[in-house]
């Protein structure tokens, strides 16, 4: 090896950088989440065997210190073996205490950069950088995670990876949080199920600490009261569930979307949000293939909607995440959602101009609703015949389901629509969760035309646009046969012509 190559190799080795040393302190703080429940359970065990309180306190303090020290020692070892560097071609990461690992992501494959900071890391001036490549195969991790860097270092890395110009040249914000939007927080599923989730989490926590709520005398008395007066306790429990869910939904909205800001930076979109845990996600605009405006039933009844991105390279949500990673906005007024969608697309987003579908599509939805009612009534009949358990009031359910099913079927039919703009294919469907998608016509790589026996008799078919972004497939449901084929041929000229013959 010549002197020049030796110097180059030495310089290359010094280019490797380490995570910030404060990650050791963060690990020690996080270990308290394990230490405290374990120490509480251990203390209850010792006190139950008449061990002196002083000894219990000393043992608990010692165990807590030991766990924190062990976590800090492990993190120190991880810090000494973790190095990363950014070259002109790739981002590389070396890690592993027992098993060494060397990962590299070519810079041209970077699709998104996610910068997050939970309260502990935020207090220590740290952030976690997750670099996404957009691949979702099970055999290969699509993310490279750097845990943790100084906030300024993480921000600089984000800018370099996405080849941004200085922030002052950005176009400015597309949307910023208005706290009046929090009125839409209760119009989510969390209001309905939040109370049950909180109760289940509390029960699990008490079980971890060594308490058994179901075996207590108070629980036995509560159960006796519940069974003795169900006409009173059931409504009270439902009301309590809704109230707890309401408070939880508002708190979750505030924590997830506090300090929300959606802005267009040069060649990118950046979403920043989070009151306690800050989150910053940057998407390249060239990876954007459209937007979807979702209107779940409760939110729609309140005049609200939310906007999500249809883009390549977005990773799937993790288990501890409550928000879709593709979300561009929180729940907000529907008019504001349409304005933001237009700003993201750089084209007017106007679902009011969508073309409706044939009346035969309504008949299909009405028949499905009636079939559901018949199935419900038949199920009750079989149950009553086999067990004689069905109370008289239960037969009101299929009766009430008839007008409810009819109304939902009519709404589902009104929600159907499709259209073309200069750059996008528009499709809308759904009633429990109505969704309007604007899909970039340049991103459509294929079509799937499907037609069931019943659709063939009604002159209907489904036209599905295939793309590499988002869900990968977006459907125009129960469209007229001629309209559907004409829509596909005009949306991407030349793609469907070999298979379609235009008549008239």
N, C-alpha and C positions, 0 to 999 in steps of 0.2 A: 504494500500500500504506500503510495507517495505521500509526501507531506501535505500536499493540497487536499487529497481525499481524507487524510486523517483530521485535518482542521474542519473540513466540511462535515464529517461524521460527528466530531465533538460539538460543533455548532448545532447540528440537528438534534443531538441529545439534550442540549440546554434549552431548546425550543419547547420542550415539554413543560406544561404547567400543572400545578396541583390545585385541588379544591381549597377553599379558604379554611384556615385553621379553626375558625369559630364553629365549624361543623361538629367538633368534639363537644363543645358546650351544648349545642342543639341536641345531640344524641343523649347527653346526660339528662336534659330536661324531658325529652320524650320517654326516657326509661321510667320516669315517675308514673306514667300512665299504667305501667305494668306493676311497678313496685307498690304503689299505694293500695290497690285492691288485694294484692297478695299479703301485704303486711297487716291489713285489717282482718282478713280471714285468719291469718296466723295468730293475731292478738286474741281474737274470739276463742280460738282453740286453747290457747294458754290460760286465758281467764276462766274458761270452763273447767280447768283442772286446778283451780285455786293457786295459780302462780301469782306471786306478788306483783302489784301494779308497777312498781319501779322496775322490776326485771323485764316485764312485758314492754314497757316504754323503751328501755335500753335495747332490748332485742329488736324491736321494730325500727328504731333509729339506725341500729347497726345494719339491719337487712336492707334498709333503704339506701344507705350510703354504699353498701357493697354492690347493690344492683346498679346504681348510678356510676360507680367507679368501673364496674365491668363493662357497661355500655360505652363509657368514655375510652377505656382501653381498646375495645374492639374498634371503635371509630378511629382511634389514633393509628391502629394497624392498617385499617382500610385507607386512611389518608396517606400513609407512607407508600402504599402500593398502587395508588390511583394517580394517573397522569393523563393529560389530554393535550392536544395541540391542533391548530388549524393551519393547514398549508394552502397553497393555491389550488389544490385539487380536491382535498378531502378534510373531513373532521375525524380525528382518531381518538380513541379512548383505550387506555390500558388499565386493567383493574383485576382484582382477585387476590385474596390472601392465601388460600390453599390451592385454588385452581386459577392459573393465570389466563386472562382473556384479553384479546386485542381486537377491537372492533373499529371499523372505518366506514364512514358514509361519504360517498362522493358528493361534492357540493352541488352538482347539477341535479342530484336526486332529492335535495331538500325541498319539501313541500310546505311545511309549516314549522313555526318555532313557538313553543308554548313556555312562557315564563311565569312561574307560580311561587308564592311565598305565603306559607301559613303563619299564624300569629307568632309562633316561636322564632322561626327563621326571619320573619319580618322585623321583630324586635332586635335581632342580632345583625341586621343589615345583609341578609343572605337571600338567595333565590335559587330555585331549581329550574334548569333549562332542559326542555324536552324537544328534541329535534326529530320531526316526523318525516318519513320517506313515502308514506302513502300506501305501503304494502301491508296487506292484512293476512298473509299466509301464516298458518300455524307453525310452520317449521322455521320461520325466521322472524326475529323481533323487528318490528318496523320502526322502533324508536331508539334513539340514543339519549340517555339521561345523564346529565352532569349535576351531581348533588354534592355540595352546593357551592355556588360562586357568590362573590360580592355583587350587590345589585348593579353597580356601575359596570362591572365586568360582564355580567349577564346581558345587560342592555347593549353593550358594545358588540358582544358576540352575535346577538340577534340581528343587529344592523348589518354586520359584515356578511353573515350567512345569507341574508336576503338582499344583499347588494344595494342597500338604501343610500340615498343622498341624505344630507342633513335634514332633521325634522322640520326646520323652519321653511323648507321648500314644499311641505306637504299641502294638500288641497284644503285641509281643515276637517272639522267634525261633520259627520252625517247625522249623528244623534247623540244626545246626552240625557242622563237620567233626570226625570221629573218625578219628584216624590208623590205627586198626585196619582201616578200610575200604580201605586201600591194598592189602590182600591181593587185592582184586578187579581191580587194575590189570592183572595178567598175563592175565586172562581176556578179552582184547580182540584185535582183529585186528592191533594193533601188535606183539604178541609174535611173530606169524607173519611179517609183512612188514617189521618194524622194521629187522632186520639188512640186508636188501637196500636199504632206503631210505637207511640210514646209509652203506653202501658206495657207492651211487650218488652221494650228496651229496659224499662225500669225493673220489671220482674227478673229479667236476665241479669241485670246489674246486682240486684239484691241476692240472687242465687250465687253469683260469683263471690260476693262478700260473705257468704255462709249463712244468709238468712233464707228461710223457707216461708214466704208469705202465705202459701196455701195451707200450711199446717197451723197457722196462728188461730187463736180464739176469735180475734176480730174478723178474720176471713170467714170463719164458720158462722158467726152471727150475721155477717153481711149476706152470705148465701141463703140463710134462713129467711131474712127479710126480702130478698129478691124473689124467692120462690113463693112466698106468702102473698105478696102484692105485685104481681107482674104488670098489672095495668098501670101502676105508678112507676115502678122501677125501670121498666123498659124505655118509656119516653124520657125519663131522667138520664139514663145511660146514653141514649142517642143524643140528647141535648148536650151532655157533658163531652161526648166524643166530638161533636161539631165545634163546640167552643174551644176545646184543646187543639183540634185541627186548625181552627181559624187562627188562633194565636201562633201556632207553629208555622202555618203557611205565610203569615205576615213576616215572622222572624226570618224564615228561610229566604223569602224574597229580598228582604233588606240586606241579609248577609251576602247572598249570591250576587245581587245586582247593585249594591251600593257603589258609588263612584263610577257607574257605568259610562262608557264613552266609546262610540264607534266612529272611527275616522279613516279617511283615505290618505294614506301616505304614498309617496311615489311608487307606483306599480304594485302596491299592497293595500290590503284592508287590515286594520288593527282593532281588536276588541279588548278593552280593559274594563275590569269589573272586580268587585269583591270588597266587602267592608272589613272583614277580619282576615280572610285568606285572599290575598290579591292574586289576580290572574290576568295574564296578557297573552293573547293569541294573535299571531300575525299570519295572514294568508296572502299568497301571491295572487294577484288578479288574473294572471294568465291561467291559473288553475281553477278559476271560478267558472262554473257551467250553468249558473242560474241561481234562483232563489225559490223558496217555498214559503207561502203564507199559510200558517196553520190556524184553524179556528175550532178548537174543541167545543162541544156543545155548550157547556156552562159558560165558557169564555165568550162564545159567540152571542149567547143570550144577553150578556152584559155589554155587548158592543166592542169586544176586545179581540186581539189576534196577536200572533208573534211571528217573527221572520227567522228562517234558518237558511243556511247556505247549501247549495248543491255544488260541491267542489271535489276535485281529486285530492288525495293525500291527507284527508282528515282521518285521524285515528278514531277507534271506538272509545266510548265512554268507559272509564274505570268503575270498579264496584262502589267506591266511596263517592262518586260524583253524582250530584242530584240534577245537573243540567246537561242537556245534549251538547256535545262538543261543537256541533255545527250551528248552535244558536247564535244569531246575530243581534237579537233584541230580547228583552224580557217581555212578559205579557203587557200590552199597551193598547191604546185605542186603535181600532181597525183602520181609520183614516191615516193615522200616523204610521202604521205598519205599511200601508200602500205607498206612502211618501218615501219611507226609508228604502223599500224594495225598489222603487223607481230610481233612487239615488245610487243604489248599489249596481243596478243593471245599466245605468246611464240611458235608460229608455223608459217611457211611460208604462207603468204597471196598472192596468185598468181592467179588472175582472168583469166590470159591468157590460163590456162589449162582447162577452163570450157567446158563441153560438150554442143554442139549446139542442137537446137530443130528441129523437122521435118519441111519440106517446107510448109506443110499445115498450120503451125502457121503463116508463112508470108502471105499466102492467106487470112487468117482471118483479118490481120491488113490492107491489101490493100483494102479489101471490106469495112472495117469500114471507111477508108479514103474517098473512093469513095461515100459512103453513106452520109458522112458529106458534100461533095461537092454538091451532088444532093439536100440535104436538104437546103443548102445555096441558090442554084439557085431557088428552089421552093419558098423559103421565099421571095426572091426578086421579083419573078413573081407575087405572091399573093399581095405583097405590091404595086407593080406597077399597077396591075389591079384594086385594091381597091382605091388607092389614086392618082395614076399618079405622084407620088412624086419622084420616083427613077430616078436619073440622069443617063445619058448614060454611064459615066465612071464607075458606080457601077457594071456593068455587067462584068467588067474585073476581079472582085474579084473571082467569081467561076472559071474563066479561069486560073488565077494564082494559085488558091487553088489546082488544079489538080497536077502539078509537086511538089508543096510543100507537099501535102498530101502523094504523092507517096514516096518522100524522107524520110519523117518522118516514114512512115510505114516500109520502108526498114531498117531504123535505129533502130526502135523498135524491128524488127525481129533479127537484128544482136546483139542487147543487151541481148536477151534471152540466158540463160545458167544455168547450174547446175553442181554440182560435190560433191565428198566426199573426205575429208582428214582423217588423222588418228583420229582427234578429232572433226571435224566440218563438218556441212552441208553447202555448198555454193549455193547461188541462186542469180541470177541477172535478172533484168527486168527494163523497163521504157525507155523513150526517152526524154521527157521534164525534167524528173528528174530520171536519171538512178541510180539505187542503187544496190550495191553488198553486200550481207549479209553473214557473216560467223557465223553460229549458232552452239553453243556447242551441240553436239549430246546427251550428258548426260542430258541436260536441256529440251529435247523434251519429252513432257508428252502425246502426242496424235497426231493423223493424221486426217485430213479431206480430203476426196477424192470427188471431185465434177466434174460433166460432163454434159454440156448442150446438147440439141438435136443436135446442129450444131457441137459441139466438138465430139459427138459420131459418126457422119457421117464421120468426118475427122480423127478419130482414136486418138483423143487428150483428155487430161483431166488436171485438176488442182490438185496439191498435196500441201496441206497446213500443215506445222508443227506448232503444238500448244505448247506454252511455257508460263511460268509464268513471263517472262521478256519482257521488251520493249513493242512493239505493241501487243504482245500476240499471233500473228499469222504471219507466214512468208510463202509466196506462191512461188511455182514453177509453173509458168503459161504455159499452152499449151504445155505440155511435151507429148511425145509419150506414149500411154497407157501402154505398157510393160515396157518402161524405167522408167516411173513414179512410178509404183508399185514396181519395183525392187529397185529403189532408196530408197523408204520408208522402205522396208523390210531390206535393208542392213544398212541404217543409224542407226536404233535402232533395232537390232536383237531381234526377239521374240515378238515385239509389234504388228506387222501386220500379223504375220504368221497364226493366226486362221482364217483370212478372205481372204487369198490369196493362190492360188494353183499355184506353179511354174511349167511350162510346158517346156519340152525340156532340 
